[in-house]
Amino acid sequence: MQKRSFVYGLASLFITTFLSIFRAEAQLEVPPDLKWKTLHTPHFEVIFNAEQQDLGYLYAEKLEKAYAELRSYFRTQPEKTVVIINDKTDITNGYATRIPYPHIMAYPVLPGPEESLADTGDWAFELLAHEYTHILTFEPANGIMKPLRAVFGTIIAPNILMPQWWKEGVAVEMETRLGHHGRLRSLYQDATVRAMVDAQNFYEYDIAEANESIYTWPQGARPYLFGSLMWSQMLADHGNALVADLHEAQGGRVPYFIEGPARQYMGRSYTSQYGHMMKDTEQRALEQLKTLREVSPTEIILPKNNFQSVSAPAISPDGKHLAVITEDDGNSRAVRIISKENLQQSFLDAKAANTVERFNEGFIPASQKDGPPTGSIQRISWFPDSQKLIYDKIDYTNRIQRYSDLFVYDLGNKKAQALTKGLRAREPAVSPSGQRVAFVKLDGNRTHLGILKLNGEKNPPSEIILSPKMQERISYPTFWDENTLIYSLRKVDGSENLYRINLDSRQPEILFADYPSARFARKTSEGLLFASSKNGVLNLYLADLNLQNVRPVSHTLTALFTADLDPVKKEIFTTQMTSQGLRVSAILPEEWQKTPTLLPQVSSMVGDRYEAVEKNPKAEAEAQAAVAEATVEDYSPYGYLLPRYWIPFISGSSSETGVVLQAQTSGFDPLKKHSYAIAASWDTALNKGSLLGSYLNQTTSLPVSLLAYKRSYYLGTTINEIEDTGTQLSVLPDSHWMSIYTNLQVGWQYLERTNAVHTTVKRTGPFVYLNYANYSESGAQISPESGGGAYVGAYNYIAQDGYLNHSQFLAGGEIYLSRYLPKHHAIMLRANGAHIPEKVSSIYGVSTESMVFVPDSPLPQYILRGYKRGQLFGRNLVTMNAEYRLPLKEIYSGSGTDPLFLRRIYGAVIVDGAAADGVFINETKPSEIVSFDKKQFWSSGIELKLETTLGYVVPVTLVAGYYVAFQTEQGPEGVLATALQITGF
């Protein structure tokens, strides 16, 4: 049995990570036709769409205010931070990094009322204070790190490698401490903690797990929830100076040795401090629960189901159907309809459920982001005939922008159709006549109240009824009658109330002013049902049909959000916060009708830590003065493109007898109109170097890519050295009209290949390549479980003096199957082929690879495990791969703050096959000429994969495989191989 190792060195791990980052950032960032401006303030360069100048100046002022406030907590600040206001998506999100230079990408859409970020005040300030805190976190480089930064550039940022809970926790702490609200004051976060404490599963979340994004509740919110509680506790115990002390101390240390500064400044380890935080938080939650139990809580029935979450119940006017939004453990959201067999049946007993729309959250391309997951389907409303429903969904409107639109589902033909395209509409409600739809229209940092007039056509005419001030959030409009709307409005100071507006006069008037955080209004047969935090907890309230009297219809220990009432059974179905996340639950009429008028009162769980926090009285004035003196100019990308960092590293040689010395850098301008990467290496075994450079120009609607390289490697054994030199110029036409899952590349390339006997052959000519990939892996899945992909490529190396003339065709694809298999088992079938019609040397074809380093890639991979890399090559070559993948064990465990977290183990049974018109290289015998009809090469084996998080932030999968190659020169031979894969970063 032979052993082969394909494990990277530690430094190689980091370079692969940053290359992954570059590939993600090289995606199209902004529409090329937009004009952009740069606003220069003393500490920021704010880049904004020229048509959103008011937004640019608002964000500039909030940034300078954040700077003035945060400088008392942090000692080190960058001279300038670049901030891009990119209104290309209706997903609440953003990110901050210092690679290649300190910059923030802010997506300015206001968060919806059902999100964890719903309880915001001054959203622009809270968002920017959070992101700028990250910039300040990454900035320190002291001690040995200071000269290293001088040598290697901006890549030296020790704190960027701190645990996620540490980085996100301090950012949430600052957004809360300096803003009006923030997540540490939110009703949502308090309800989450109370639910866990009441269910006695709060202590299941140790400090190691708090760093992770795991498919179980609270999913990707773990670092935000537990990290913010941790920092809140640390500052309450040790004072505000702790922020700067820990950041500066950690900024001068080797990454991952994090407990020293904790013991120095807190007198205890982070693990010990975390335990103290958990006890204090539990005690606060228990005190709230004790207070709330002074009145018997409402009995709420929680139906059993297998979904990760169920929310947004909507009951049809005839009482026959209940529509909900579900999300399974693979992050697939769907609208589902539960139907009664008869009207006297309860939805609690109904079993029939039809899937209307499925939308896979996990399909969204990977990008840097800084926020917990938000849903793409948010609200469902029924038409008055109960035969159709309308819902919103965020999806790509083109290959850059991702906006919310409205869709209608017909129960008769069981088809869903898009009603709007690019309208940026969410939270729809249908009028009593069924002729109009009220909706919330989104815009950069603002919302509008709109009306659609249905005329039977796609993209019906719409009208804006009301446009409140910037940063004010309209949500959940509902028709009270054909000419009256009731909606919720949240203002910059965090106050939120219900309003009524007549569609003729268009003059809004407040309803129930003494019911704070009023939202999710819905007209029912009993009156207006809505949620409010009147007693400090989101409960349900019912206003009579005259909108005069209001009474509570629930008393919950956690929180209740959206709700609807069955017009026949009078049961209320509501979204409830539970210890396992959001669930649609039921309140029977005898329960909600006996709810007492007065409910026990509680306040924010840790809000007492912030009520007396002294604000900087000069911050507002400083910010206004800074913006008043700011200058604005047309955006120019060129000043950002010089290299700001480089990374050296050492990895194992491809020959397994030497080492590879490498260095890499990359860069891009803030709008990614220009991006590039450069890498160089030297293989000591081959005594040869390699060089790679790539450039992507996205200044027009037709992106241009340039690639140049010199590569030294071998086929089979090191005596078969190959040296390739090539350049490629291509364009990336928009193929969105075919499918959002396709990519097209058309170009020209030049290739020069020198073999072991120093014969050089040149080729040049045009090519076209089309790729389709519609599959994803997310949540509890260990593999894509459905969908597939395919690609085709055609290359024509033209005839001219001194050049080899031939054509080449590539084709392949994969499919994923899981139907009828146990849960999260999957079958992967893949085929890849390359064909050169002309009789040319096999060396100009393709060769096999011995391991998979990029799992489930949609690009060509000629995998033949059990054999050596490049052992089979030819002008015509086909590989076939079959894998049965199965989960083996969920671990999800780490040890304190150690930089290794074990996630899960899964395995695969594999079969590989290949055939070629080409050459098979033997180790001791002469190379063998092979053909399709005379010899095929087969292998089979098993793989074990250990999924981990390494260094707090890098998802690393360790692969160990045993393969039997059946057609080696000695006959069947077993091979033990290991590999390292970096996935999903």
Salt bridges, closest charged atoms under 4 A:
GLU29 OE2 - LYS88 NZ 2.93
GLU29 OE1 - LYS672 NZ 3.31
ASP54 OD2 - ARG446 NH1 3.63
GLU64 OE1 - HIS43 ND1 2.87
ASP87 OD1 - ARG424 NH2 2.96
ASP90 OD1 - ARG424 NH2 2.64
ASP119 OD1 - ARG519 NH2 2.79
ASP122 OD2 - LYS62 NZ 2.72
GLU139 OE1 - ARG98 NH2 3.11
GLU139 OE2 - ARG149 NH1 3.78
GLU168 OE1 - HIS130 NE2 3.15
GLU168 OE1 - HIS134 NE2 3.10
GLU173 OE2 - ARG177 NH2 2.81
GLU175 OE1 - HIS130 ND1 2.79
GLU175 OE1 - ARG183 NH2 2.85
ASP198 OD1 - ARG293 NH2 2.61
GLU209 OE2 - ARG222 NE 3.03
GLU212 OE1 - ARG903 NH1 2.65
ASP237 OD2 - HIS276 NE2 3.00
ASP245 OD1 - ARG75 NH2 2.37
ASP280 OD2 - ARG284 NE 2.89
ASP280 OD2 - ARG609 NH2 3.02
GLU327 OE1 - ARG333 NE 3.30
ASP328 OD2 - ARG358 NH1 3.88
ASP329 OD2 - LYS823 NZ 3.17
ASP329 OD2 - HIS824 NE2 3.05
GLU357 OE1 - LYS393 NZ 3.41
ASP370 OD2 - HIS130 NE2 2.91
ASP370 OD2 - HIS134 NE2 3.12
ASP395 OD2 - LYS393 NZ 3.72
GLU427 OE2 - ARG426 NE 2.85
ASP443 OD2 - HIS448 NE2 3.77
GLU463 OE1 - LYS453 NZ 3.84
GLU463 OE2 - ARG506 NH2 2.40
GLU482 OE2 - ARG436 NE 3.59
GLU496 OE2 - ARG473 NH2 3.08
GLU496 OE1 - ARG490 NH1 2.88
GLU496 OE1 - ARG519 NH2 2.89
GLU509 OE2 - ARG500 NE 3.08
ASP514 OD2 - LYS534 NZ 3.97
GLU526 OE2 - LYS570 NZ 2.97
ASP564 OD2 - ARG522 NE 3.76
ASP566 OD2 - LYS340 NZ 2.60
GLU591 OE2 - LYS594 NZ 3.09
ASP608 OD1 - ARG284 NH1 2.74
GLU620 OE1 - LYS65 NZ 3.34
GLU622 OE2 - ARG71 NH2 2.81
GLU633 OE2 - HIS40 NE2 2.91
ASP634 OD1 - LYS37 NZ 2.44
GLU721 OE1 - LYS688 NZ 3.15
ASP724 OD1 - ARG753 NE 2.71
ASP734 OD1 - ARG399 NE 3.91
GLU777 OE2 - ARG904 NH2 3.69
GLU785 OE2 - HIS824 ND1 2.66
GLU849 OE1 - ARG869 NE 3.61
ASP856 OD1 - ARG885 NH1 2.94
GLU883 OE2 - ARG865 NH2 3.09
GLU883 OE1 - ARG885 NE 2.84
ASP912 OD2 - ARG865 NE 2.79
GLU923 OE1 - LYS868 NZ 3.21
GLU928 OE2 - LYS935 NZ 3.24
GLU943 OE2 - ARG865 NH1 3.05
GLU947 OE2 - ARG903 NE 3.07
GLU947 OE2 - ARG904 NE 3.08
